[in-house]
Amino acid sequence: MPGPADRTRGGVALVTGGGRRVGRAISESLAASGLAVAVHYGRSREAAEATAASLREAHGVPTWTFQADLAAPDEIGGLFERVRDVCGRLDVLVNSAASFDHAPLAAIDAPRWDRAQAVNLRAPHLCIREARELLAASAAAGGAAAVVNIADLSGVVPWRGYAHHGASKAGLLHLTRCAALELAPAIRVNAVVPGAILPPAGEPADSPAWRAAGERLPLRRTGDPADVGAAVVFLATASFVTGEVLFVDGGEHLHGSNKR
Ligand SMILES: NC(=O)c1ccc[n+]([C@@H]2O[C@H](COP(=O)([O-])OP(=O)(O)OC[C@H]3O[C@@H](n4cnc5c(N)ncnc54)[C@H](OP(=O)(O)O)[C@@H]3O)[C@@H](O)[C@H]2O)c1
């Protein structure tokens, strides 16, 4: 039976939104585990190229960058054609790219609802669908043949002001289980639910509010993007695990309405 390192060595991972913040840490952990990494980006070309270059240098693995607007289904098809042509194989798909839109329920009109579902739920589904053949080939060759979807706690407990976002992430968790069942035995599909890892873009990580958010958690601190990367590597290589959801949230999901 091949061990985890055998299942990643020589393989290729694609990380959507893999050039910055949490996606970058996932790319970094996968590269450190020996996988070549295809870094997908939407608008952040410079960040994606910098990430790809730094992974190449630090871990000696091949890296590539690929642009696609994941809200556009035809661009997703094109993305996987390019991955097939350029990388030649795909062993791990990480659906990390997402929007994070706040709006009170009354302000969520049809376009706003649709935008959240398009990026956070439809795109992961279409990516999995487009990746199937490549991942099945990975399975046949003894590779990892794994999908890891990145959800969040709004898909497990309701957050005020995030009905559209939370519904998309809840859908992603259910899609994880549906795909795990339907794509077995060749392809495993799992999810990570990060908690308070990084404050929203533009907000400082050393602010009193962010520290206080950490102190309210059972583990009394916020997490690190590398914690999410480590969970992704685990699920990418855990050969008897499928349809599972791994919380990386300092215990936040245990709270319910009891905040301490
Ligand atoms: N930050 C946290 O503490 C936290 C907590 C729980 C869950 N998560 C989850 O972890 C993942 C990453 O979080 P993050 O905070 O690092 O996210 P982020 O800063 O909001 O970045 C979102 C990423 O998604 C990409 N993206 C968004 N819309 C896109 C589109 N239409 N087409 C292509 N790419 C698109 C962006 O790429 P470009 O910049 O290239 O456009 C960017 O790389 C997300 O799934 C998020 O829900 C994060």
The ligand as an SDF file (V2000), in Angstrom:
LIG
                    3D

 48 52  0  0  0  0  0  0  0  0999 V2000
   -9.8150   33.9810    5.9380 N   0  0  0  0  0  0  0  0  0  0  0  0
  -10.3660   33.1610    6.8250 C   0  0  0  0  0  0  0  0  0  0  0  0
  -10.1500   33.2700    8.0370 O   0  0  0  0  0  0  0  0  0  0  0  0
  -11.2970   32.0680    6.3450 C   0  0  0  0  0  0  0  0  0  0  0  0
  -12.1420   31.4860    7.2930 C   0  0  0  0  0  0  0  0  0  0  0  0
  -12.9950   30.4820    6.8760 C   0  0  0  0  0  0  0  0  0  0  0  0
  -12.9920   30.0580    5.5730 C   0  0  0  0  0  0  0  0  0  0  0  0
  -12.1620   30.6530    4.6640 N   0  0  0  0  0  0  0  0  0  0  0  0
  -12.2310   30.1610    3.2840 C   0  0  0  0  0  0  0  0  0  0  0  0
  -10.9030   29.9550    2.7990 O   0  0  0  0  0  0  0  0  0  0  0  0
  -10.8310   30.2960    1.4100 C   0  0  0  0  0  0  0  0  0  0  0  0
   -9.7790   31.3820    1.2170 C   0  0  0  0  0  0  0  0  0  0  0  0
  -10.0590   32.4390    2.1180 O   0  0  0  0  0  0  0  0  0  0  0  0
   -9.3370   33.8510    2.0160 P   0  0  0  0  0  0  0  0  0  0  0  0
   -9.7790   34.6410    3.2120 O   0  0  0  0  0  0  0  0  0  0  0  0
   -7.9070   33.6830    1.7210 O   0  0  0  0  0  0  0  0  0  0  0  0
  -10.1040   34.4220    0.7310 O   0  0  0  0  0  0  0  0  0  0  0  0
   -9.9930   35.8730    0.0480 P   0  0  0  0  0  0  0  0  0  0  0  0
   -8.9030   36.6820    0.6330 O   0  0  0  0  0  0  0  0  0  0  0  0
  -11.3790   36.4300    0.0500 O   0  0  0  0  0  0  0  0  0  0  0  0
   -9.5450   35.4770   -1.4060 O   0  0  0  0  0  0  0  0  0  0  0  0
  -10.4620   34.9250   -2.2560 C   0  0  0  0  0  0  0  0  0  0  0  0
   -9.7270   34.2110   -3.3710 C   0  0  0  0  0  0  0  0  0  0  0  0
  -10.7310   33.7640   -4.2790 O   0  0  0  0  0  0  0  0  0  0  0  0
  -10.3960   34.1950   -5.5760 C   0  0  0  0  0  0  0  0  0  0  0  0
  -11.6440   34.5510   -6.2990 N   0  0  0  0  0  0  0  0  0  0  0  0
  -12.7320   35.1880   -5.8160 C   0  0  0  0  0  0  0  0  0  0  0  0
  -13.6460   35.3560   -6.8050 N   0  0  0  0  0  0  0  0  0  0  0  0
  -13.1110   34.7950   -7.9300 C   0  0  0  0  0  0  0  0  0  0  0  0
  -13.5520   34.6500   -9.2690 C   0  0  0  0  0  0  0  0  0  0  0  0
  -14.7440   35.1080   -9.6960 N   0  0  0  0  0  0  0  0  0  0  0  0
  -12.7270   34.0320  -10.1530 N   0  0  0  0  0  0  0  0  0  0  0  0
  -11.5250   33.5780   -9.7500 C   0  0  0  0  0  0  0  0  0  0  0  0
  -11.0370   33.6750   -8.5080 N   0  0  0  0  0  0  0  0  0  0  0  0
  -11.8300   34.2890   -7.5990 C   0  0  0  0  0  0  0  0  0  0  0  0
   -9.5100   35.4170   -5.4160 C   0  0  0  0  0  0  0  0  0  0  0  0
   -8.6270   35.4520   -6.5170 O   0  0  0  0  0  0  0  0  0  0  0  0
   -8.0730   36.8460   -7.1460 P   0  0  0  0  0  0  0  0  0  0  0  0
   -7.6320   37.7050   -5.9900 O   0  0  0  0  0  0  0  0  0  0  0  0
   -6.9540   36.3800   -8.0200 O   0  0  0  0  0  0  0  0  0  0  0  0
   -9.2120   37.4420   -7.9370 O   0  0  0  0  0  0  0  0  0  0  0  0
   -8.7710   35.1100   -4.1140 C   0  0  0  0  0  0  0  0  0  0  0  0
   -7.5800   34.4080   -4.3580 O   0  0  0  0  0  0  0  0  0  0  0  0
  -12.2350   30.7340    1.0160 C   0  0  0  0  0  0  0  0  0  0  0  0
  -12.9510   29.6280    0.5000 O   0  0  0  0  0  0  0  0  0  0  0  0
  -12.8630   31.1600    2.3400 C   0  0  0  0  0  0  0  0  0  0  0  0
  -14.2750   31.0720    2.3320 O   0  0  0  0  0  0  0  0  0  0  0  0
  -11.3240   31.6590    5.0140 C   0  0  0  0  0  0  0  0  0  0  0  0
  1  2  1  0
  2  3  2  0
  2  4  1  0
  4  5  1  0
  4 48  2  0
  5  6  2  0
  6  7  1  0
  7  8  2  0
  8  9  1  0
  8 48  1  0
  9 10  1  0
  9 46  1  0
 10 11  1  0
 11 12  1  0
 11 44  1  0
 12 13  1  0
 13 14  1  0
 14 15  2  0
 14 16  1  0
 14 17  1  0
 17 18  1  0
 18 19  2  0
 18 20  1  0
 18 21  1  0
 21 22  1  0
 22 23  1  0
 23 24  1  0
 23 42  1  0
 24 25  1  0
 25 26  1  0
 25 36  1  0
 26 27  1  0
 26 35  1  0
 27 28  2  0
 28 29  1  0
 29 30  1  0
 29 35  2  0
 30 31  1  0
 30 32  2  0
 32 33  1  0
 33 34  2  0
 34 35  1  0
 36 37  1  0
 36 42  1  0
 37 38  1  0
 38 39  2  0
 38 40  1  0
 38 41  1  0
 42 43  1  0
 44 45  1  0
 44 46  1  0
 46 47  1  0
M  CHG  2   8   1  16  -1
M  END
$$$$
